[in-house]
Amino acid sequence: MTYQPYPTGGGSNTVQRPPRGPQPSTVRTAVILMYVGAGLSALGLIGTLALSGRIKNAVGRALRNARTGRTLTAAEIHSAENLYLVFVVVILLIAIGLWLWMAWANGQGRGWARIVSTVLFGLNTLWLIFSGARTTTTLVFVGLGWLVGLATLILLWRRETSQYIAQSQ
């Protein structure tokens, strides 16, 4: 038994798109701000690694002073210190990757990227509210990242950006 090839319309299978206009300044600025956000996350990562000993000591001190009804062993406290540090490092690495991915996708005029950026900003807002940032330095970095995200979103939802995305679709 032989199979016939799938019939085509005889024409080209490629879709001709109208040429996309130049990238508006709102998109360029938003992309630059996303790189700034990635840089802030990278600085936070460097700071976390540089201060890892102090962070682990603070976590251990908090666990020893916690009134949980049972005393934790030294091994449990050590594991919790390391787990907390790994958690923070992983979150910061993910944040850097997301900033860079959204900068690329929004710069390309991908409509879905604007929506994903908005959802990520919402998650960042929840992180800012519920993170329990105890130190001023941490609060400054998280707050600056939030402000960069806010400015980015304002630019991404401007009319010029919407027109650019519509041309890219």
Residue frames relative to the residue before (quaternion, step in Angstrom):
aa qw qx qy qz dx dy dz
M 1.0000 0.0000 0.0000 0.0000 0.00 0.00 0.00
T 0.1598 -0.7859 0.5920 0.0799 3.55 -0.89 0.94
Y 0.3186 -0.7443 0.5611 0.1721 3.51 -1.15 0.67
Q 0.3792 -0.7045 0.5569 0.2232 3.51 -1.06 0.82
P 0.5111 -0.6272 0.4691 0.3540 3.60 -1.00 0.66
Y 0.6095 -0.5601 0.4202 0.3717 3.52 -1.22 0.59
P 0.4277 -0.7246 0.4676 0.2711 3.60 -0.70 1.00
T 0.1880 -0.7608 0.6110 0.1118 3.54 -1.11 0.74
G 0.6253 -0.5659 0.3956 0.3637 3.52 -1.25 0.31
G 0.5733 -0.6105 0.3780 0.3947 3.57 1.19 0.06
G 0.6888 0.4523 -0.2823 0.4912 3.58 1.19 -0.35
S 0.7068 -0.4173 0.3457 0.4548 3.49 -1.29 -0.25
N 0.4017 -0.7226 0.5135 0.2300 3.58 -1.03 0.75
T 0.5749 0.5935 -0.3913 0.4050 3.60 1.19 -0.08
V 0.3717 -0.7116 0.5571 0.2125 3.52 -1.07 0.81
Q 0.3023 -0.7495 0.5623 0.1753 3.55 -0.81 1.00
R 0.1393 -0.7831 0.6038 0.0529 3.55 -0.68 1.13
P 0.5021 -0.6107 0.4948 0.3607 3.54 -1.10 0.57
P 0.5835 -0.5909 0.4006 0.3872 3.59 -1.04 0.61
R 0.4362 -0.6908 0.5211 0.2470 3.51 -1.05 0.88
G 0.4791 -0.6750 0.4870 0.2786 3.52 -1.03 0.84
P 0.6770 -0.4739 0.3466 0.4438 3.57 -1.24 0.09
Q 0.5873 -0.5790 0.4395 0.3558 3.53 -1.20 0.60
P 0.3801 -0.7402 0.4975 0.2450 3.63 -0.66 1.02
S 0.6579 -0.5309 0.3670 0.3881 3.54 -1.25 0.47
T 0.5911 0.5737 -0.3799 0.4209 3.61 1.08 -0.58
V 0.6672 0.4813 -0.2996 0.4830 3.58 0.99 -0.81
R 0.6424 0.5226 -0.3288 0.4539 3.60 0.91 -0.89
T 0.6783 0.4813 -0.2946 0.4706 3.60 0.89 -0.92
A 0.6346 0.5256 -0.3340 0.4576 3.59 0.99 -0.81
V 0.6464 0.5110 -0.3186 0.4686 3.60 0.97 -0.82
I 0.6386 0.5131 -0.3249 0.4726 3.59 0.96 -0.83
L 0.6572 0.5027 -0.3145 0.4654 3.60 0.96 -0.83
M 0.6260 0.5229 -0.3454 0.4641 3.59 1.07 -0.63
Y 0.6214 0.5084 -0.3384 0.4908 3.58 1.09 -0.64
V 0.6095 0.5299 -0.3432 0.4796 3.59 1.08 -0.68
G 0.6416 0.5224 -0.3174 0.4634 3.58 0.98 -0.83
A 0.6390 0.5062 -0.3218 0.4815 3.57 1.01 -0.79
G 0.6429 0.5261 -0.3142 0.4595 3.57 1.04 -0.79
L 0.6375 0.5124 -0.3261 0.4740 3.58 1.00 -0.78
S 0.6489 0.5006 -0.3182 0.4765 3.58 0.98 -0.80
A 0.6377 0.5179 -0.3256 0.4680 3.59 1.04 -0.75
L 0.6371 0.5059 -0.3263 0.4814 3.59 1.01 -0.77
G 0.6288 0.5252 -0.3290 0.4696 3.58 1.04 -0.74
L 0.6384 0.5179 -0.3178 0.4726 3.56 1.05 -0.78
I 0.6543 0.5025 -0.3118 0.4713 3.58 0.91 -0.90
G 0.6575 0.5088 -0.3042 0.4651 3.58 0.96 -0.87
T 0.6400 0.5254 -0.3223 0.4588 3.57 0.99 -0.82
L 0.6820 0.4725 -0.2921 0.4757 3.57 0.91 -0.88
A 0.6540 0.5162 -0.3174 0.4528 3.59 1.01 -0.78
L 0.7673 0.3298 -0.1713 0.5226 3.57 1.05 -0.75
S 0.2573 0.8181 -0.4899 0.1565 3.58 1.20 0.35
G 0.6262 0.5402 -0.3417 0.4464 3.60 1.01 -0.72
R 0.6724 0.4807 -0.2939 0.4800 3.58 0.92 -0.87
I 0.6379 0.5283 -0.3278 0.4545 3.56 0.99 -0.81
K 0.6654 0.4937 -0.3038 0.4704 3.57 0.91 -0.90
N 0.6372 0.5184 -0.3311 0.4643 3.60 1.00 -0.75
A 0.6544 0.5084 -0.3163 0.4618 3.60 0.97 -0.83
V 0.6440 0.5018 -0.3252 0.4772 3.60 0.98 -0.79
G 0.6574 0.5115 -0.3082 0.4596 3.59 0.92 -0.88
R 0.6474 0.5121 -0.3117 0.4706 3.56 0.99 -0.85
A 0.6550 0.5083 -0.3121 0.4639 3.58 0.96 -0.83
L 0.6637 0.4953 -0.3089 0.4677 3.59 0.99 -0.78
R 0.6522 0.5064 -0.3221 0.4630 3.61 0.99 -0.74
N 0.7187 0.4380 -0.2434 0.4820 3.58 1.08 -0.72
A 0.4987 0.6623 -0.4278 0.3600 3.58 1.26 -0.22
R 0.2981 -0.7469 0.5714 0.1639 3.54 -1.01 0.83
T 0.0934 0.8408 -0.5195 0.1202 3.53 0.38 1.29
G 0.5614 -0.6076 0.3927 0.4018 3.56 1.20 -0.24
R 0.7680 0.1796 -0.1462 0.5971 3.56 1.25 -0.14
T 0.4335 -0.6873 0.5237 0.2558 3.53 -1.17 0.62
L 0.3434 -0.7349 0.5494 0.2004 3.55 -0.89 0.96
T 0.4661 -0.6561 0.5130 0.2986 3.53 -1.12 0.66
A 0.6590 -0.4997 0.3782 0.4159 3.57 -1.26 0.30
A 0.6393 0.5257 -0.3274 0.4558 3.60 1.03 -0.75
E 0.6494 0.5099 -0.3175 0.4663 3.61 1.00 -0.79
I 0.6504 0.5034 -0.3120 0.4757 3.58 0.99 -0.81
H 0.6455 0.5155 -0.3161 0.4665 3.58 0.96 -0.86
S 0.6517 0.5069 -0.3128 0.4695 3.60 0.95 -0.84
A 0.6613 0.5071 -0.3071 0.4595 3.58 0.95 -0.86
E 0.6193 0.5400 -0.3389 0.4583 3.59 1.04 -0.77
N 0.6904 0.4737 -0.2738 0.4733 3.57 0.88 -0.97
L 0.6384 0.5320 -0.3259 0.4508 3.58 0.98 -0.84
Y 0.6468 0.5138 -0.3210 0.4633 3.60 0.95 -0.85
L 0.6681 0.5012 -0.3011 0.4602 3.58 0.89 -0.91
V 0.6476 0.5009 -0.3170 0.4788 3.60 0.94 -0.83
F 0.6240 0.5464 -0.3314 0.4498 3.60 0.98 -0.83
V 0.6782 0.4845 -0.2914 0.4694 3.60 0.84 -0.95
V 0.6549 0.5099 -0.3135 0.4614 3.60 0.91 -0.87
V 0.6593 0.5000 -0.3116 0.4671 3.61 0.90 -0.88
I 0.6376 0.5192 -0.3282 0.4649 3.61 0.93 -0.85
L 0.6820 0.4816 -0.2961 0.4641 3.60 0.89 -0.86
L 0.6305 0.5142 -0.3364 0.4742 3.62 1.02 -0.69
I 0.6366 0.5063 -0.3214 0.4849 3.59 1.01 -0.79
A 0.6399 0.5311 -0.3259 0.4497 3.59 0.95 -0.85
I 0.6411 0.5135 -0.3255 0.4683 3.60 0.92 -0.86
G 0.6715 0.5056 -0.2928 0.4558 3.57 0.89 -0.93
L 0.6678 0.4964 -0.3039 0.4640 3.59 0.96 -0.82
W 0.6172 0.5332 -0.3465 0.4634 3.60 0.99 -0.78
L 0.6933 0.4806 -0.2769 0.4600 3.58 0.86 -0.99
W 0.6452 0.5200 -0.3163 0.4618 3.59 0.97 -0.83
M 0.6854 0.4700 -0.2878 0.4759 3.59 0.90 -0.91
A 0.5997 0.5416 -0.3680 0.4599 3.62 1.07 -0.62
W 0.6667 0.4911 -0.3026 0.4719 3.59 0.91 -0.89
A 0.7158 0.4727 -0.2725 0.4359 3.58 0.72 -1.07
N 0.6761 0.4688 -0.3032 0.4808 3.60 0.92 -0.81
G 0.6195 0.5425 -0.3374 0.4562 3.57 1.08 -0.64
Q 0.6663 0.4818 -0.2814 0.4946 3.57 1.20 -0.59
G 0.4937 -0.6823 0.4168 0.3421 3.59 1.28 -0.12
R 0.3262 0.7464 -0.5132 0.2706 3.58 1.12 0.59
G 0.4315 -0.7344 0.4665 0.2384 3.58 -0.64 1.12
W 0.6426 0.5365 -0.3243 0.4405 3.57 1.01 -0.80
A 0.6128 0.5860 -0.3535 0.3951 3.59 1.08 -0.68
R 0.6134 0.5428 -0.3495 0.4549 3.58 1.08 -0.66
I 0.6565 0.4958 -0.3023 0.4815 3.57 1.03 -0.80
V 0.6457 0.5056 -0.3202 0.4742 3.58 0.93 -0.85
S 0.6325 0.5298 -0.3302 0.4584 3.60 0.99 -0.80
T 0.6437 0.5197 -0.3189 0.4624 3.58 1.02 -0.78
V 0.6500 0.5012 -0.3125 0.4781 3.59 0.96 -0.85
L 0.6577 0.5026 -0.3145 0.4647 3.60 0.94 -0.85
F 0.6168 0.5258 -0.3482 0.4710 3.59 1.07 -0.68
G 0.6265 0.5296 -0.3350 0.4636 3.59 1.02 -0.74
L 0.6525 0.4968 -0.3053 0.4839 3.58 1.01 -0.82
N 0.6322 0.5218 -0.3264 0.4706 3.58 1.05 -0.76
T 0.6192 0.5335 -0.3403 0.4649 3.58 1.07 -0.72
L 0.6535 0.4937 -0.3127 0.4811 3.59 0.95 -0.84
W 0.6241 0.5348 -0.3354 0.4605 3.59 1.03 -0.80
L 0.6481 0.5185 -0.3130 0.4617 3.58 0.98 -0.85
I 0.6891 0.4848 -0.2820 0.4590 3.58 0.93 -0.89
F 0.8218 0.3017 -0.1129 0.4699 3.56 0.77 -1.07
S 0.4643 0.7119 -0.4451 0.2819 3.61 1.20 -0.06
G 0.3060 -0.7684 0.5140 0.2274 3.56 1.11 -0.49
A 0.1426 0.8106 -0.5507 0.1391 3.55 1.06 0.78
R 0.2130 -0.8213 0.5231 0.0804 3.54 -0.45 1.23
T 0.7342 0.3952 -0.2389 0.4977 3.56 1.03 -0.68
T 0.5896 -0.5886 0.4268 0.3518 3.53 -1.15 0.64
T 0.6330 0.5439 -0.3363 0.4364 3.59 0.96 -0.82
T 0.6615 0.4959 -0.3072 0.4714 3.58 0.90 -0.88
L 0.6621 0.5068 -0.3042 0.4607 3.55 0.92 -0.90
V 0.6302 0.5280 -0.3349 0.4604 3.60 1.02 -0.74
F 0.6820 0.4803 -0.2992 0.4633 3.62 0.86 -0.91
V 0.6676 0.4776 -0.3067 0.4818 3.59 0.90 -0.88
G 0.6606 0.5115 -0.3012 0.4597 3.59 0.98 -0.83
L 0.6493 0.4990 -0.3176 0.4781 3.58 0.99 -0.79
G 0.6336 0.5226 -0.3238 0.4697 3.57 1.00 -0.78
W 0.6411 0.5169 -0.3181 0.4697 3.57 1.04 -0.79
L 0.6604 0.5015 -0.3090 0.4657 3.60 0.94 -0.85
V 0.6228 0.5180 -0.3352 0.4811 3.59 1.03 -0.76
G 0.6541 0.5097 -0.3103 0.4648 3.58 0.97 -0.82
L 0.6378 0.5249 -0.3244 0.4610 3.59 0.99 -0.79
A 0.6659 0.4905 -0.2999 0.4753 3.57 0.88 -0.94
T 0.6314 0.5370 -0.3254 0.4550 3.58 1.02 -0.80
L 0.6791 0.4931 -0.2971 0.4554 3.57 0.88 -0.92
I 0.6072 0.5437 -0.3596 0.4542 3.57 0.99 -0.75
L 0.6834 0.4784 -0.2839 0.4728 3.58 0.93 -0.88
L 0.6688 0.5194 -0.3065 0.4348 3.59 0.98 -0.80
W 0.7349 0.3934 -0.2346 0.5001 3.60 1.12 -0.51
R 0.4044 0.6916 -0.4911 0.3420 3.61 1.19 0.40
R 0.6649 -0.5275 0.3627 0.3848 3.56 -1.24 0.52
E 0.6479 0.5275 -0.3366 0.4344 3.61 0.91 -0.85
T 0.6465 0.5110 -0.3145 0.4712 3.56 1.04 -0.79
S 0.6394 0.5269 -0.3258 0.4554 3.58 0.96 -0.84
Q 0.6515 0.5049 -0.3198 0.4672 3.59 0.96 -0.80
Y 0.6398 0.5201 -0.3220 0.4653 3.58 1.00 -0.82
I 0.6551 0.4958 -0.3132 0.4763 3.59 0.95 -0.86
A 0.6384 0.5241 -0.3368 0.4521 3.61 0.94 -0.81
Q 0.6545 0.5011 -0.3130 0.4717 3.62 1.03 -0.70
S 0.6749 0.5174 -0.2853 0.4420 3.56 1.13 -0.67
Q 0.5975 0.6054 -0.3532 0.3895 3.58 1.18 -0.43
